[in-house]
Amino acid sequence: MRSQADVTGANCLPRDRESEVLRAANIVHRINAQLTLNVAEFCAKPGEFVAVLGPNGAGKTTLMNILAGGLKPRHGSVSLAGKNLRDLPAPELAARRAVVRASSDGLATGLTAREVIELASLSQRISPRLLQTLTVAYARALDLEARLGADFTVLSSGEKQRVHFARALLQANGREPGFLLLLDEPFAHLDAKHAQAVTRELMQLRENGAAIICILHDINYAASYADRVVFMKRAGVVAELPAKEIMNRSLLEQIYETPFAIMRQGKKTYAIPTN
């Protein structure tokens, strides 16, 4: 089995920096003396779906928080559309990127589902009539129309996740290609029907030129829908490949430290843990 260094070196993709929406360079973060993130570079381009995978504790959420601007790294920098993320005022940041976190309950206390979705309108000029039309349209697309008047706190976990995703869709509405969407485990609480609804919207955003960075645990989903996969382990990036090339048993076993089987059914290939 190849060493971690061998895996990384064998799977670094070439860069076209001029077309990048986001670039992180030389990111190092520590909590007290413990290293929690050490990433030399990370990027995303317009119209690209980048999936970030890896075992628990790999540093995925820490990376997401730094890319979103909510956490300042000890070293390194993040640029968004060629500008240092730390220099962007809040209105410009909101106009360039949306974030859906794994848990955002505390951000919506006392609000209805409609009001949470419409928080996205704070970052753009939009008439009340159009805002109402778009809110209902995104709610309908995500099977939330009947819940718009409900107190956000009484919604199920899956409904809350879809409300925040609808907020991100409204925030992305009408933006130029290169808008950035950051997602932390967006399918964690969703059933099959609603996961497909979210996927349809993601694919439409990508087609419209959005850059999507998404933390996932589902290897098979990443292989089916992502353009590029970044694997993390022990606070760093250990491999980066086109999504169609991640069905490699040796690579997956090294990253996840558990046996895998690679199964083929028709035109589909699946990775299945076998331990």
N, C-alpha and C positions, 0 to 999 in steps of 0.2 A: 504494500500500500504506500502511496506517495505521502511525503510529509506535507504539513500544512503549507510550508513555503513553496513546495513544488506545485501544489494545487493552485495557489494564488498566481504564481508566475506563469503557469500554463494557460490561465484563463482571464488575462487582462485584455480588455477590448480596446481598439484604437479610439482616440478622441477627436472630435471635431468641435473645438471650443467655441468657435464663432457662432454656432447655432444653439448653444446651450441656454436653457432657461435658468437652471440652478447649477451652481458649482460649490462644493465644499472642499477645502484643501487643508491638509495637515491638522485635522481635528483631534484634539486630545482633551479628555475630560476625566477628572478624578473626583471622588467623594472622600474627603480626608486623604489618606494615602493610597486608597484603592483605585486602580485604573478601571474606569467604566466604559471608556471608548477611546480607540486609537485608529483613526481612519485617514489614510493618506489622501484619498480623493473620492468624491462621489458626485455624480452629475445626472441631469435629466434634460432631454431635448423636447421641443414642441412635438405633439402627436405621439409621444412615447409613453408606454405603460411599463414602469419599472417596479418589479415585485422584490421585496426584501424578505428573505426567509432565513431561518436558523433556529436552533434550539432555544429554550427558555434561558434567560440570562445572557444572551449573546450581545446585548447592547442595542437592539433594534429600536425600542421605544426611546432610549436616550438619544440615538441618532435622529429620530423623528422630531423630538422636542427641540433639538439644536437646529435642524433644518427649518422648523416652523418659527424659530425666533423666540421661543418661550424659555430656552435655557442657553446661557452663555457658556461656550467652551472655555477651558483654561488656556488653550492654545488653538490657533487656526482661525479660519474665516469662512463665512458663507456668503456667496453673492447671488442675488436674484435679479435677472435681466441685466447683468453687468454691474449692479450696484451692491455695495456692502449691505448685507441684511440689517446690521446694527444701525446704519445711517438712514434707513427708510422710516419716514413718519408713519404712524398707525394708519391714516387714511390711504396712503399709497400702498402700504403692505396689504391691506384688505382688498385693494383693487387688483392686486397681482397674485394673491394666493388665498385658498380656503383650506381649513383644517377640520378633519373629523377625527376626534380622539376615541380611544377605546372606551373611555368613561368620561362623560361630560355633564353628568347630572347636576352638579353644583352650579353650572353656568346658567341654568334655566329655572331656578326656584321662583315660584309665584307667577309664571308665565303659562299661557296656553300653548298648544302645539303650533297654532297659527303664528303667534307672536314670536316663538323661537325661530321659525322659518323666516319670518320677515325681518329678523335682526340683520339678515344679509343686505337689506335695502339701505342700511346706514352707510354703506360704502359706495353708493351710487345714486345718481339722480333718477328717480323713477316716479311716475304719476301714481296716485292712489288707485286709479282704475286698473292700470297695467299691473301694479303690484298685486292687486287682488286676483287678476286673471292668471298671473304666473304662479302665485301661491297655490291656487286651486289646481292648476295644471300639473305642477310637480307633486302635489299631494295625491292627485289621482293616479299619476304614473307609479307612485310607490304605495298605493292602496292605503292612503291615509285620509282621504277626503272626509270620511265620517268621523274622524277623530280631531279635526282642526280646532274645535271648540273645547276640547278636553284639557284639563289641567295637566301640564307636562309630567308632573310628579306621579300621577296615577297611571301613566302609560306603562306597558310592558317594556322589558329591555329591548326587544326587537323593534317595537314601535318608536322608542326613543332614538334608537340607532337610525331608523329611517327618517325621523324628523330632522336630525342633524345632517343627514345626507341631503335631504331636500333643501335645507338651508344652504349647504355648499353649492348645490345646483343653481339656486337663485343667485348666489354670490358670483357664480361663473357666467351667468347669463349675459350675453351681449359683449363679452370681453374679446379682445384680440387674441389670435393664436399665441400660445405661450403662457396662458394662465396656468398656474400651478395648483394641483389638488393633492393634499397630503392626507393619507388615510391610515389609521392605526387599527388593524384588525376589523375592518368594516363588516365582515360577515359573521362575527363571533356569535351574535344573538339571532341570526336570521334563519328562517326555514327555507326550504328549497325554492318555493314560489317567490319569496321576497328577495332572495339572493339573486335570482334570475332577473328580477326587476331592476335591482341595483346594477347588475352587470350590463344590462341593456343601456342604461344611462351612462355608465362609464365608457362603453364602446362608442357612444355618440359623442361624448366629450373628447375622446381621443381623436375621433374622425374630424372634429372641429378644431383640432390643433392644441388641445390642452396637454400639458405634461402631468402624468399621474405617478405618484410614488406611493406604494401601498405595502404595508406590513401584512404578511400572510403567514398562516401555518399550513395551508393546503397546497402541497406540492403539485398535485394534479390540476388544480385551478390555475396556478401560476403557469404551468406548461401549456395550458389551453388558451389563456387569454393575455398573458403578459408578452411584451416584446423582449425584455431583458430581465434576468434574475440576478440579484446580488445576494450571495449567501454570507451570513455573519456567524461568528463563533468566538467566544471568549473576548468580547469587546472589539473585534476587528473584522474586516472583510477578508474572507478566505477563498472566495471564488466568485467569478462574474462571467456569465455565459448568456448567449441568446436562449430564450425560453425553450426553444425546440430541442436544445442540446442538454437539458438538465436531467433527463431520464438515464442517468448513469449510475448503476448500482454501487460501484466502488466509491464514487464521489459522495453519494448520499449516505453511505454507511460511515464514511470518514467524518462527515459533518455532524450526523445525528447519533453516531456511536450505537447503532442498532441495525440488525439485519434487514435488508430490503429485498423484495422480489419485483422485477419489472415485468408486467403483464401486458399483453397486446390483445385487444378485442376489436376486430374490424380495423378501422383506420386510427383508433385511439390507443394510446399507450398509457399505462398507469403504474405509479410507484406505490407499493404496498408494504408497510412494515410487517415483518414476519415473526418478530420475537413475541 
